[in-house]
Amino acid sequence: MNITINSSDLPNSASLLTKAMLKSNKQNKMENIQLVVKGFRFNQSQLENYCHFLGFNSDTVPVPFLFVATQPAQLFLLNQEAAKLTLRGIVHRYISFESFAAIKPTEEYSFSLTVTDQINIDKGFEFELTGELTSQQGLRVARYQSRYLIRTRQSTAPKRPQKNTQFASPTNLRHVIKTVITPRMSRRYANISGDYNPIHLCSLLSRLFGYKKPIAHGMYMVGQLMASLNSPVKKAAFEFNRPALLPTELLLVKDSNVLMITDDNGKPVVSGHLEN
């Protein structure tokens, strides 16, 4: 199934998220959907706020911002009838990025989003979306792959082998800095990114989804990790290991090609691997 839409015709994130939270289809399967967004441009105000909040240089677009900026496209695809999913309680498990050229803030691009994998595993239904940014000349600029889990009560499917992402143990890493994330900071990130998933906003809403307290945005922590680097990287992959209940004090650690955020017990919250 192929869908083409102009960037200006995409609904806003708030309306798409509301629709997604209300969507319910227990089939948990997807057609092979590809969404192409023509005339894609980055929101300059959002980009500047994102870079200022996380500490990026805004001369070029940080590759994690590509995911943030294309969240409306992600929600638009997931709200299609061909995506037979229950999206309430969806879990973000993994994301990887690959850069082929610098992403220029003011350029016009084409963006495609494709369902590239889906499988029933022991915990439920897992699927992957691949987003690709292309220049007006048809050249690939950047790409991300993002995996999600929809939990089901019962599953007889075999356990899926773990990805070979070379994530290291925090005991082998060098501590760099302590970072604190509060509910207020999480809401500020939501205002900047447009990710208003209720689990990140306040205890009253997060309890509706099984969390006693709001949890940190995974992509907020990925942004913190990548902003801590001294130079851009060609490839990066991150696994979301466990939720961080807010407020929380976390350790941002790194060593060579490994990045990680751990809780105060040394357990990984986000694990990352880089390739220059």
KAHU-V851649 format. One line per field, one symbol per residue. psi: psi as a letter, one per 20 degrees, with the letter a starting at -180 (. if undefined). burial: I if it has 24 or more other C-alpha atoms within 12 Angstrom, else O. A space follows every 10 residues. Layout:
psi = ???
burial = ???
//
This chain:
psi = ppppqqhiip rrhghhgghg hipoojhmrq rnppppoqkp qqohgggggg gghikqpjhr pphhhggghj hhgghgghiq hinnqoipjq pphqqqqpph rpophjqprp pqppoiqqqp ahicpprppp pppprijjpp grqqppqqpo qqhppjqqpp qqqmjkprqh ijrppgqqqp prhghghghg hghjnkphii grhghhhijj phqqqqpghg hgggghhiqi qqqhqqpppo gqqopqqqpr poqqodjpqq praijjppgp pqpqo.
burial = OOOIIOIOOI OOIOOIIOII IOIOOOOIII OIIIIIIIII IIIOOIIIOI IOIIOIIIOO IIIIIIIIII IIIIIIIIII OOIIIIIIII IIIIIIIIIO OIIIIOOIII IIIIIIOIII IOOIIIIIII IIIIIOOOOO IIIIIIIIII IIOOOOOOOO OOOOOOIIII OOIOOOOOII IIIOIIIIII IIIIIIIIII IIIOOIOOIO OOIIIIIIII IIIIIIIIIO OIIIIIIIII IOIIIIIIOI IIIIIOIIII IIIOOOIIII IIIIOO
//
